[in-house]
Amino acid sequence: MKMRMLKEADIEDVLGLWNRTVAHDQLTPELLEEKIWDDEDFSRELTRVAVHDNRVVAFGMALVRTGQPVRRGYIKMLTVERKFQNQGIGARILRQLEAGLKKQDVDTVRIAESAPNYLVPGLDPRYTTALVMLQKNGYKRIGETWNMVADMSSRVFDTRDEEQQLAAKGFEIRRALMADDADVQRFLTEHWPAWKHEARRSMLNYPISLHLALKDGRIVGFAAYDCNNYNTGWFGPMGTLEQYRRAGIGRVLLRRCLNDLKEQGHRHATIPWVGPIAFYLRHAGAEINRVFYRFEKKILR
């Protein structure tokens, strides 16, 4: 069995392989393109495919996120054809990717959670073979996180009355404009730098998929969608400055985004990597639908 780097000609094989083996995270051609070649940190040297009888039977991709305080690598995607599982192929690809990351001076490696461009925020434990392989190869569980899903089919997200109440208190709620880009980037640089890329991605959508809250002309809160896993009903990120929380800004921004997603034809919205579970339950009727284990491995140099 031959191991080599990924080629663009492999895309159909990789797509078929992925959708046969990764049952809970199916991909369209467009979404696979977004996860691989559209990732600004994509490196062909950090990809591997295993080829048997001129067919791709295993695929792995790693990357290093630039601009992080910790030099961290990510195993972003990894899968093996079912009949070739439990033969050491996945572990072999994993070791080769780790060796490539080591050459780039990473301190730690994590699984899947390669924000801002990621498919899932960890490992779904239903992929039991992958879970066992990671544990055998030195990965330690460092926590867990959740995705929530909001069923929007029977909910109305009319925020006009709430926006009028906020306006009486001096808050302006509106969709972002291209002219806001510099202000949005400055705001996020100061308060949520990890979300700058996703906010910039939202400015490229039509209509712009970013809603803002302003007071005295200054941004105090934001919410976005379609910044990652485009056109799948993916919500986030969002944030409101601490001194303005509990004023109702967050729920208005959330509902404006969900209303946009509903008008796009989505019945469900995914709210990934959730912190405030109670907030989304209360204001969107969202419920936890998936749990992910977070894994990390220290790299010794």
C-alpha positions, 0 to 999 in steps of 0.5 A: 500500500502506497502512502503519499501526499494528497493531489487535487485529482484525489478529490472524488475518491476522498469525498466518497471515502469520507461519506462511506466512513464518517456517517455523522459528518457527511460532506458535499463537494463544496464543503470538502473544498472548504475544509481542505483547499479553502483553509488558509493554513492548508499545507499539502505537506501535511496531507496523506493518502493511502492508495490500494489498487489505484484507489484512495482508501485512507486520508488524513490532513493536519495543519498549524494555525498561525497567529496563536499564542501556543504553537499548536497543530491539529489533526483536522481530518482522518479516515480509513476505508472500513475493510482496511481499519484495524490494520495500522493504516490510520495509526501510520498516517497519524504518525506521519502527520505528527512528524510533519507537525513536529518539523514545524515546532508545534508544542501540542496536537489536538483533534478536529477543533481547528477553528476558525475552519473546522468540521466538528469541535472534537471527536464524536465518541460514536467513532469508537475505532478512532477513539481507541486508536487515538488513545493507543497513540498517546492522545489524552482526553482534555474535556468535552464540548457540545453542539446544539440544534435549534428546530426553527420550523415552528418558531417566529424570530420577530425582534421588532418590538425588542429592537424598539425597546433597545433603541429607547435605551440608545442601542442600534441593532442592524446588519453590518455593512462593508463600511463596518469591516475595519471597525468590526476587526478593531472590535474583535482584535480588542475583545475576541481576536480568535473570531476575526477570521469568521467575522471577515468571512461573514462580510463576503456573504450576500447578504452580509451574515453579520448583525451588530449592536451599537451604542453611541456609534460604537460596536458593543455586540455582534452575531454571525452565521455562515462563517464556517461550514457554509450553507449548512445552517451553522450559527456563530460566533457571537459576543456582547461586551460584558457591561451590556449583557443582560440588556437583551442584546444577545437574544436579539442578535441571535434571533436575527441570525436564526431568522436569516437562516430560516429564510434561506430554507434551513429547518434546523440551525446548528450552534456549535462548541456551545458554552451558555447552554441555558441561553440557547435553550431559552431563546432558541429552543435549542437542545444538545444533539451531539457531544464531542471529546477533546483530545490533545497530545504533547509533542516532544522536540 
